[in-house]
Amino acid sequence: MAVFISNLPEAIAGTTGMKASGWSRKKIIFLWLFIALVCAGSTVAGYSLFSNASEHWLAFIQAFAGGAILMMLANSMMPEAYEHGGKMAGVFTVLGFFVSVTVVILENS
């Protein structure tokens, strides 16, 4: 749930950029459907391949993925958000982390 919520602003920003660059609605929808299918397939493959992995390997994999996401946010999403949204981008970033942590806590309680 947290991943879905966190991907919405990125998808909206990406879609806005594609529309501004002249992409057709059909091409944008096809791209997002393709990405959704690849992600679904990757999820099934990851679960199948790593269902018996040790907790240490799973922790390493999750830490690596978390670092990759933070790097992407710091390099591309946050500067663009600040450019277009000003100082409120920081407030909404913190709010987004709060919502994500809340969802994870509720899932595990």
URLINWO-V771153 format. One record per backbone hydrogen bond with DSSP energy under -0.5 kcal/mol. CO is the residue of the C=O (numbers start at 1). NH is the residue of the N-H. E is the energy in kcal/mol with one decimal. If there is no record, write none. Layout:
# URLINWO-V771153
co;nh;e
CO;NH;E
CO;NH;E
This chain:
# URLINWO-V771153
co;nh;e
1;5;-2.6
2;6;-2.5
3;7;-1.6
4;8;-0.9
5;8;-0.7
5;9;-0.6
6;10;-0.6
7;11;-2.6
8;12;-2.6
9;13;-2.6
10;14;-2.6
11;15;-2.6
12;16;-2.5
13;17;-2.3
14;18;-2.3
15;19;-2.7
16;20;-2.4
17;21;-1.4
18;23;-2.5
19;22;-1.4
24;28;-2.2
25;29;-2.5
26;30;-2.4
27;31;-2.3
28;32;-2.4
29;33;-2.5
30;34;-2.5
31;35;-2.6
32;36;-2.4
33;37;-2.3
34;38;-2.5
35;39;-2.6
36;40;-2.4
37;41;-2.7
38;42;-2.6
39;43;-2.3
40;44;-2.1
41;45;-2.6
42;46;-3.0
43;47;-2.4
44;48;-2.4
45;49;-3.0
46;50;-2.4
47;51;-0.8
50;53;-1.3
54;58;-2.3
55;59;-2.4
56;60;-2.1
57;61;-2.7
58;62;-2.5
59;63;-2.4
60;64;-2.6
61;65;-2.4
62;66;-2.6
63;67;-2.4
64;68;-2.1
65;69;-2.2
66;70;-2.4
67;71;-2.3
68;72;-2.2
69;73;-2.6
70;74;-2.7
71;75;-2.4
72;76;-2.3
72;77;-1.4
73;78;-3.1
76;80;-1.3
77;81;-2.7
78;82;-2.7
79;83;-2.3
80;84;-2.1
81;85;-3.0
82;86;-2.0
85;88;-0.8
86;89;-1.7
87;90;-1.0
87;91;-1.0
88;92;-2.6
89;93;-1.8
90;94;-2.2
91;95;-2.4
92;96;-2.3
93;97;-2.2
94;98;-2.4
95;99;-2.5
96;100;-2.4
97;101;-2.7
98;102;-2.5
99;103;-2.5
100;104;-2.2
101;105;-2.6
102;106;-2.6
103;107;-2.3
104;108;-1.8
106;109;-0.7
